[in-house]
Amino acid sequence: MKKLNFVFAMLLGSMLLLGLNACDKDDDHNNYQLGNQDFVTTASSSNMFEIAAGQLAINQGINAGVKVFGQHMVNDHGQTAIEMQTLAANKNWTIPTAMLPEHQEMYDALKVLSGQGFDKQFAAMMVTSHQKTVALFEQAAGKNGVPDGDLRAFASIKLPTLKEHLQDAQELQTNVND
């Protein structure tokens, strides 16, 4: 009897797993690395940080390169924010109104600095932030990145500019640390 119960339990468990597997195939979202809203939230928060940090660089930086890079961040990421807002509105996704804790903490650490200390920290944060952002957009732009094709295309279109920002941030970091 115990052996029969065991076989029955194994058979039932197998059927349950097969049934769950079949459900997974019907749910397109399970094959993707990121949910649409997750990407929109993280990308928008990162964007907010880049704009806010860029504004700080314009106002608090002493190195001319830091000020120029800051303005570049305000301009480029400001335009990206507008494009993301339009796409999100058309798809009924929510754009966050505040930065995620990770981005807020970086901003808070930066806003209290001044002089050369600010310039060095700003440059370092721009490298780190853009490394993470490039990785996020590469993931979203991939075949199994996000479910929505328009959002995947958006991520793909933005990648070259983000990679350029990363390169520029690395050069800026080298310059302010010399």
PyRosetta script that sets phi, psi and omega in degrees:
from pyrosetta import init, pose_from_sequence

init()
pose = pose_from_sequence("MKKLNFVFAMLLGSMLLLGLNACDKDDDHNNYQLGNQDFVTTASSSNMFEIAAGQLAINQGINAGVKVFGQHMVNDHGQTAIEMQTLAANKNWTIPTAMLPEHQEMYDALKVLSGQGFDKQFAAMMVTSHQKTVALFEQAAGKNGVPDGDLRAFASIKLPTLKEHLQDAQELQTNVND")
pose.set_psi(1, -41.7)
pose.set_omega(1, 179.5)
pose.set_phi(2, -62.0)
pose.set_psi(2, -39.6)
pose.set_omega(2, -179.6)
pose.set_phi(3, -65.2)
pose.set_psi(3, -39.6)
pose.set_omega(3, 178.8)
pose.set_phi(4, -65.2)
pose.set_psi(4, -43.3)
pose.set_omega(4, 177.5)
pose.set_phi(5, -61.9)
pose.set_psi(5, -40.8)
pose.set_omega(5, 179.4)
pose.set_phi(6, -63.6)
pose.set_psi(6, -46.9)
pose.set_omega(6, 179.2)
pose.set_phi(7, -61.7)
pose.set_psi(7, -43.5)
pose.set_omega(7, 179.2)
pose.set_phi(8, -62.1)
pose.set_psi(8, -43.5)
pose.set_omega(8, 179.8)
pose.set_phi(9, -63.8)
pose.set_psi(9, -41.4)
pose.set_omega(9, 178.7)
pose.set_phi(10, -65.3)
pose.set_psi(10, -42.9)
pose.set_omega(10, 179.0)
pose.set_phi(11, -63.2)
pose.set_psi(11, -44.6)
pose.set_omega(11, 179.3)
pose.set_phi(12, -63.7)
pose.set_psi(12, -43.1)
pose.set_omega(12, 178.0)
pose.set_phi(13, -62.2)
pose.set_psi(13, -42.4)
pose.set_omega(13, 178.3)
pose.set_phi(14, -63.3)
pose.set_psi(14, -42.5)
pose.set_omega(14, 179.3)
pose.set_phi(15, -64.5)
pose.set_psi(15, -38.8)
pose.set_omega(15, 179.2)
pose.set_phi(16, -64.2)
pose.set_psi(16, -44.7)
pose.set_omega(16, 178.7)
pose.set_phi(17, -64.1)
pose.set_psi(17, -41.7)
pose.set_omega(17, 177.2)
pose.set_phi(18, -63.3)
pose.set_psi(18, -39.5)
pose.set_omega(18, 178.1)
pose.set_phi(19, -64.5)
pose.set_psi(19, -41.3)
pose.set_omega(19, 178.0)
pose.set_phi(20, -66.9)
pose.set_psi(20, -38.6)
pose.set_omega(20, 176.6)
pose.set_phi(21, -61.1)
pose.set_psi(21, -42.0)
pose.set_omega(21, 179.2)
pose.set_phi(22, -64.0)
pose.set_psi(22, -38.3)
pose.set_omega(22, 177.2)
pose.set_phi(23, -64.2)
pose.set_psi(23, -38.6)
pose.set_omega(23, 179.4)
pose.set_phi(24, -60.0)
pose.set_psi(24, -38.4)
pose.set_omega(24, -178.1)
pose.set_phi(25, -69.1)
pose.set_psi(25, -27.5)
pose.set_omega(25, 178.6)
pose.set_phi(26, -80.1)
pose.set_psi(26, -19.2)
pose.set_omega(26, -176.6)
pose.set_phi(27, -99.9)
pose.set_psi(27, 98.0)
pose.set_omega(27, -177.4)
pose.set_phi(28, -53.6)
pose.set_psi(28, -33.1)
pose.set_omega(28, -174.0)
pose.set_phi(29, -68.1)
pose.set_psi(29, -22.1)
pose.set_omega(29, -178.4)
pose.set_phi(30, -73.2)
pose.set_psi(30, -15.4)
pose.set_omega(30, -179.6)
pose.set_phi(31, -91.1)
pose.set_psi(31, 0.8)
pose.set_omega(31, -175.1)
pose.set_phi(32, -107.4)
pose.set_psi(32, 150.0)
pose.set_omega(32, -177.9)
pose.set_phi(33, -76.3)
pose.set_psi(33, -29.5)
pose.set_omega(33, -177.1)
pose.set_phi(34, -134.9)
pose.set_psi(34, 144.3)
pose.set_omega(34, 170.9)
pose.set_phi(35, -79.7)
pose.set_psi(35, 153.2)
pose.set_omega(35, 179.8)
pose.set_phi(36, -55.4)
pose.set_psi(36, -51.7)
pose.set_omega(36, -177.3)
pose.set_phi(37, -65.1)
pose.set_psi(37, -36.3)
pose.set_omega(37, 177.8)
pose.set_phi(38, -60.1)
pose.set_psi(38, -45.2)
pose.set_omega(38, 179.0)
pose.set_phi(39, -64.5)
pose.set_psi(39, -46.5)
pose.set_omega(39, -179.1)
pose.set_phi(40, -58.5)
pose.set_psi(40, -44.1)
pose.set_omega(40, -178.9)
pose.set_phi(41, -64.2)
pose.set_psi(41, -50.0)
pose.set_omega(41, -177.6)
pose.set_phi(42, -67.2)
pose.set_psi(42, -45.3)
pose.set_omega(42, -180.0)
pose.set_phi(43, -63.6)
pose.set_psi(43, -40.7)
pose.set_omega(43, -179.8)
pose.set_phi(44, -67.2)
pose.set_psi(44, -39.7)
pose.set_omega(44, 178.2)
pose.set_phi(45, -64.9)
pose.set_psi(45, -43.7)
pose.set_omega(45, 177.0)
pose.set_phi(46, -59.7)
pose.set_psi(46, -43.1)
pose.set_omega(46, 179.1)
pose.set_phi(47, -60.9)
pose.set_psi(47, -44.6)
pose.set_omega(47, 178.3)
pose.set_phi(48, -59.8)
pose.set_psi(48, -41.7)
pose.set_omega(48, 179.0)
pose.set_phi(49, -62.1)
pose.set_psi(49, -46.5)
pose.set_omega(49, -178.3)
pose.set_phi(50, -59.4)
pose.set_psi(50, -41.6)
pose.set_omega(50, 179.7)
pose.set_phi(51, -67.1)
pose.set_psi(51, -48.5)
pose.set_omega(51, -178.2)
pose.set_phi(52, -64.4)
pose.set_psi(52, -42.5)
pose.set_omega(52, 178.7)
pose.set_phi(53, -67.0)
pose.set_psi(53, -37.8)
pose.set_omega(53, 176.7)
pose.set_phi(54, -61.5)
pose.set_psi(54, -40.6)
pose.set_omega(54, 177.9)
pose.set_phi(55, -64.5)
pose.set_psi(55, -40.4)
pose.set_omega(55, 175.6)
pose.set_phi(56, -61.0)
pose.set_psi(56, -42.2)
pose.set_omega(56, -179.1)
pose.set_phi(57, -61.5)
pose.set_psi(57, -39.7)
pose.set_omega(57, 178.5)
pose.set_phi(58, -62.9)
pose.set_psi(58, -42.2)
pose.set_omega(58, -174.5)
pose.set_phi(59, -86.6)
pose.set_psi(59, -33.0)
pose.set_omega(59, -172.3)
pose.set_phi(60, -112.6)
pose.set_psi(60, -14.3)
pose.set_omega(60, -178.9)
pose.set_phi(61, -71.1)
pose.set_psi(61, 149.2)
pose.set_omega(61, 175.2)
pose.set_phi(62, -110.1)
pose.set_psi(62, -23.2)
pose.set_omega(62, 178.1)
pose.set_phi(63, -80.1)
pose.set_psi(63, 131.8)
pose.set_omega(63, -178.2)
pose.set_phi(64, -60.0)
pose.set_psi(64, -37.5)
pose.set_omega(64, 178.9)
pose.set_phi(65, -64.6)
pose.set_psi(65, -35.9)
pose.set_omega(65, 178.0)
pose.set_phi(66, -65.0)
pose.set_psi(66, -44.2)
pose.set_omega(66, 179.7)
pose.set_phi(67, -63.4)
pose.set_psi(67, -43.2)
pose.set_omega(67, 179.6)
pose.set_phi(68, -64.8)
pose.set_psi(68, -44.9)
pose.set_omega(68, 179.4)
pose.set_phi(69, -63.2)
pose.set_psi(69, -41.1)
pose.set_omega(69, 177.4)
pose.set_phi(70, -58.4)
pose.set_psi(70, -44.7)
pose.set_omega(70, 178.4)
pose.set_phi(71, -63.8)
pose.set_psi(71, -37.6)
pose.set_omega(71, 178.0)
pose.set_phi(72, -61.5)
pose.set_psi(72, -41.3)
pose.set_omega(72, 178.3)
pose.set_phi(73, -65.2)
pose.set_psi(73, -44.3)
pose.set_omega(73, 179.2)
pose.set_phi(74, -60.0)
pose.set_psi(74, -45.9)
pose.set_omega(74, -177.2)
pose.set_phi(75, -67.9)
pose.set_psi(75, -55.3)
pose.set_omega(75, -174.9)
pose.set_phi(76, -67.1)
pose.set_psi(76, -47.0)
pose.set_omega(76, -177.7)
pose.set_phi(77, -74.0)
pose.set_psi(77, -26.1)
pose.set_omega(77, 173.4)
pose.set_phi(78, -64.0)
pose.set_psi(78, -43.0)
pose.set_omega(78, 177.7)
pose.set_phi(79, -65.8)
pose.set_psi(79, -41.7)
pose.set_omega(79, 178.2)
pose.set_phi(80, -62.1)
pose.set_psi(80, -38.9)
pose.set_omega(80, 179.1)
pose.set_phi(81, -61.4)
pose.set_psi(81, -41.0)
pose.set_omega(81, 178.4)
pose.set_phi(82, -63.7)
pose.set_psi(82, -44.8)
pose.set_omega(82, -179.8)
pose.set_phi(83, -64.8)
pose.set_psi(83, -41.7)
pose.set_omega(83, 179.0)
pose.set_phi(84, -65.2)
pose.set_psi(84, -41.0)
pose.set_omega(84, 179.1)
pose.set_phi(85, -60.4)
pose.set_psi(85, -42.9)
pose.set_omega(85, 179.5)
pose.set_phi(86, -63.9)
pose.set_psi(86, -47.5)
pose.set_omega(86, 179.7)
pose.set_phi(87, -62.6)
pose.set_psi(87, -44.9)
pose.set_omega(87, -178.8)
pose.set_phi(88, -63.0)
pose.set_psi(88, -41.0)
pose.set_omega(88, -179.9)
pose.set_phi(89, -63.2)
pose.set_psi(89, -39.5)
pose.set_omega(89, 179.5)
pose.set_phi(90, -69.4)
pose.set_psi(90, -23.7)
pose.set_omega(90, -176.1)
pose.set_phi(91, -107.7)
pose.set_psi(91, 2.4)
pose.set_omega(91, -178.2)
pose.set_phi(92, 62.7)
pose.set_psi(92, 36.8)
pose.set_omega(92, 172.6)
pose.set_phi(93, -97.5)
pose.set_psi(93, 156.2)
pose.set_omega(93, -177.6)
pose.set_phi(94, -102.3)
pose.set_psi(94, 129.9)
pose.set_omega(94, 173.0)
pose.set_phi(95, -90.8)
pose.set_psi(95, 127.8)
pose.set_omega(95, -179.7)
pose.set_phi(96, -65.4)
pose.set_psi(96, 151.7)
pose.set_omega(96, 178.5)
pose.set_phi(97, -97.7)
pose.set_psi(97, -7.8)
pose.set_omega(97, 177.6)
pose.set_phi(98, -137.3)
pose.set_psi(98, 156.5)
pose.set_omega(98, 178.6)
pose.set_phi(99, -69.3)
pose.set_psi(99, 151.3)
pose.set_omega(99, 170.7)
pose.set_phi(100, -64.5)
pose.set_psi(100, 156.2)
pose.set_omega(100, -177.7)
pose.set_phi(101, -51.6)
pose.set_psi(101, -40.3)
pose.set_omega(101, -179.7)
pose.set_phi(102, -57.9)
pose.set_psi(102, -46.3)
pose.set_omega(102, -178.6)
pose.set_phi(103, -73.4)
pose.set_psi(103, -37.5)
pose.set_omega(103, 179.0)
pose.set_phi(104, -63.9)
pose.set_psi(104, -40.2)
pose.set_omega(104, 179.0)
pose.set_phi(105, -63.6)
pose.set_psi(105, -40.8)
pose.set_omega(105, 178.1)
pose.set_phi(106, -64.5)
pose.set_psi(106, -43.6)
pose.set_omega(106, 179.3)
pose.set_phi(107, -62.2)
pose.set_psi(107, -46.6)
pose.set_omega(107, -179.4)
pose.set_phi(108, -60.4)
pose.set_psi(108, -39.2)
pose.set_omega(108, 178.8)
pose.set_phi(109, -67.2)
pose.set_psi(109, -33.8)
pose.set_omega(109, -177.0)
pose.set_phi(110, -78.5)
pose.set_psi(110, -38.8)
pose.set_omega(110, -172.1)
pose.set_phi(111, -67.4)
pose.set_psi(111, -18.8)
pose.set_omega(111, -179.7)
pose.set_phi(112, -90.2)
pose.set_psi(112, -4.1)
pose.set_omega(112, -178.0)
pose.set_phi(113, -92.0)
pose.set_psi(113, 162.4)
pose.set_omega(113, 175.1)
pose.set_phi(114, -151.3)
pose.set_psi(114, 170.6)
pose.set_omega(114, 176.7)
pose.set_phi(115, 60.8)
pose.set_psi(115, -147.1)
pose.set_omega(115, -177.5)
pose.set_phi(116, -64.2)
pose.set_psi(116, -32.7)
pose.set_omega(116, 176.6)
pose.set_phi(117, -60.7)
pose.set_psi(117, -41.4)
pose.set_omega(117, 176.5)
pose.set_phi(118, -62.6)
pose.set_psi(118, -49.9)
pose.set_omega(118, -176.1)
pose.set_phi(119, -56.4)
pose.set_psi(119, -45.5)
pose.set_omega(119, -179.2)
pose.set_phi(120, -66.3)
pose.set_psi(120, -43.4)
pose.set_omega(120, -179.2)
pose.set_phi(121, -68.2)
pose.set_psi(121, -40.7)
pose.set_omega(121, 177.7)
pose.set_phi(122, -58.4)
pose.set_psi(122, -49.9)
pose.set_omega(122, -178.9)
pose.set_phi(123, -60.7)
pose.set_psi(123, -44.1)
pose.set_omega(123, 179.4)
pose.set_phi(124, -62.4)
pose.set_psi(124, -42.9)
pose.set_omega(124, 180.0)
pose.set_phi(125, -66.7)
pose.set_psi(125, -34.8)
pose.set_omega(125, 178.9)
pose.set_phi(126, -66.1)
pose.set_psi(126, -37.2)
pose.set_omega(126, 176.6)
pose.set_phi(127, -65.2)
pose.set_psi(127, -52.5)
pose.set_omega(127, -178.5)
pose.set_phi(128, -60.0)
pose.set_psi(128, -47.2)
pose.set_omega(128, -177.7)
pose.set_phi(129, -62.3)
pose.set_psi(129, -43.4)
pose.set_omega(129, -179.2)
pose.set_phi(130, -72.1)
pose.set_psi(130, -30.5)
pose.set_omega(130, 174.2)
pose.set_phi(131, -61.4)
pose.set_psi(131, -45.6)
pose.set_omega(131, 180.0)
pose.set_phi(132, -67.4)
pose.set_psi(132, -38.7)
pose.set_omega(132, -178.5)
pose.set_phi(133, -68.7)
pose.set_psi(133, -42.2)
pose.set_omega(133, 176.9)
pose.set_phi(134, -59.8)
pose.set_psi(134, -44.9)
pose.set_omega(134, 179.3)
pose.set_phi(135, -61.6)
pose.set_psi(135, -42.1)
pose.set_omega(135, 178.5)
pose.set_phi(136, -62.2)
pose.set_psi(136, -45.9)
pose.set_omega(136, -178.1)
pose.set_phi(137, -71.1)
pose.set_psi(137, -34.4)
pose.set_omega(137, 174.9)
pose.set_phi(138, -63.1)
pose.set_psi(138, -43.3)
pose.set_omega(138, 179.4)
pose.set_phi(139, -62.7)
pose.set_psi(139, -47.8)
pose.set_omega(139, -178.0)
pose.set_phi(140, -65.3)
pose.set_psi(140, -34.8)
pose.set_omega(140, -176.7)
pose.set_phi(141, -78.1)
pose.set_psi(141, -15.2)
pose.set_omega(141, -178.6)
pose.set_phi(142, -65.8)
pose.set_psi(142, 164.4)
pose.set_omega(142, -178.3)
pose.set_phi(143, -50.7)
pose.set_psi(143, -42.0)
pose.set_omega(143, 178.9)
pose.set_phi(144, -109.6)
pose.set_psi(144, 31.7)
pose.set_omega(144, -177.3)
pose.set_phi(145, -70.0)
pose.set_psi(145, -77.2)
pose.set_omega(145, 176.9)
pose.set_phi(146, -123.8)
pose.set_psi(146, 153.5)
pose.set_omega(146, -177.2)
pose.set_phi(147, -64.8)
pose.set_psi(147, -36.8)
pose.set_omega(147, -174.2)
pose.set_phi(148, -80.3)
pose.set_psi(148, 124.2)
pose.set_omega(148, -179.0)
pose.set_phi(149, -62.8)
pose.set_psi(149, -37.9)
pose.set_omega(149, 178.9)
pose.set_phi(150, -66.2)
pose.set_psi(150, -38.6)
pose.set_omega(150, 179.5)
pose.set_phi(151, -70.1)
pose.set_psi(151, -37.9)
pose.set_omega(151, 175.1)
pose.set_phi(152, -61.1)
pose.set_psi(152, -43.1)
pose.set_omega(152, 179.4)
pose.set_phi(153, -65.0)
pose.set_psi(153, -42.1)
pose.set_omega(153, 177.7)
pose.set_phi(154, -57.2)
pose.set_psi(154, -48.5)
pose.set_omega(154, 179.8)
pose.set_phi(155, -60.8)
pose.set_psi(155, -42.0)
pose.set_omega(155, -179.6)
pose.set_phi(156, -65.2)
pose.set_psi(156, -41.5)
pose.set_omega(156, -179.7)
pose.set_phi(157, -65.9)
pose.set_psi(157, -35.2)
pose.set_omega(157, -177.7)
pose.set_phi(158, -79.6)
pose.set_psi(158, -19.0)
pose.set_omega(158, -175.2)
pose.set_phi(159, -57.4)
pose.set_psi(159, -46.9)
pose.set_omega(159, -178.8)
pose.set_phi(160, -59.4)
pose.set_psi(160, -39.5)
pose.set_omega(160, 178.6)
pose.set_phi(161, -66.8)
pose.set_psi(161, -42.1)
pose.set_omega(161, 178.6)
pose.set_phi(162, -63.5)
pose.set_psi(162, -39.3)
pose.set_omega(162, 177.6)
pose.set_phi(163, -66.0)
pose.set_psi(163, -36.8)
pose.set_omega(163, 176.1)
pose.set_phi(164, -65.3)
pose.set_psi(164, -42.9)
pose.set_omega(164, 176.4)
pose.set_phi(165, -58.8)
pose.set_psi(165, -41.9)
pose.set_omega(165, 179.9)
pose.set_phi(166, -62.0)
pose.set_psi(166, -46.2)
pose.set_omega(166, 178.4)
pose.set_phi(167, -60.4)
pose.set_psi(167, -45.5)
pose.set_omega(167, 179.6)
pose.set_phi(168, -63.4)
pose.set_psi(168, -39.5)
pose.set_omega(168, 179.1)
pose.set_phi(169, -65.3)
pose.set_psi(169, -39.1)
pose.set_omega(169, 178.3)
pose.set_phi(170, -64.6)
pose.set_psi(170, -40.4)
pose.set_omega(170, 177.3)
pose.set_phi(171, -66.3)
pose.set_psi(171, -41.6)
pose.set_omega(171, 178.0)
pose.set_phi(172, -60.7)
pose.set_psi(172, -43.9)
pose.set_omega(172, 180.0)
pose.set_phi(173, -60.8)
pose.set_psi(173, -42.8)
pose.set_omega(173, 177.6)
pose.set_phi(174, -60.5)
pose.set_psi(174, -44.5)
pose.set_omega(174, -177.6)
pose.set_phi(175, -66.0)
pose.set_psi(175, -42.4)
pose.set_omega(175, -177.5)
pose.set_phi(176, -77.0)
pose.set_psi(176, -18.3)
pose.set_omega(176, 178.9)
pose.set_phi(177, -90.5)
pose.set_psi(177, -7.6)
pose.set_omega(177, 179.0)
pose.set_phi(178, -79.8)
pose.dump_pdb("model.pdb")
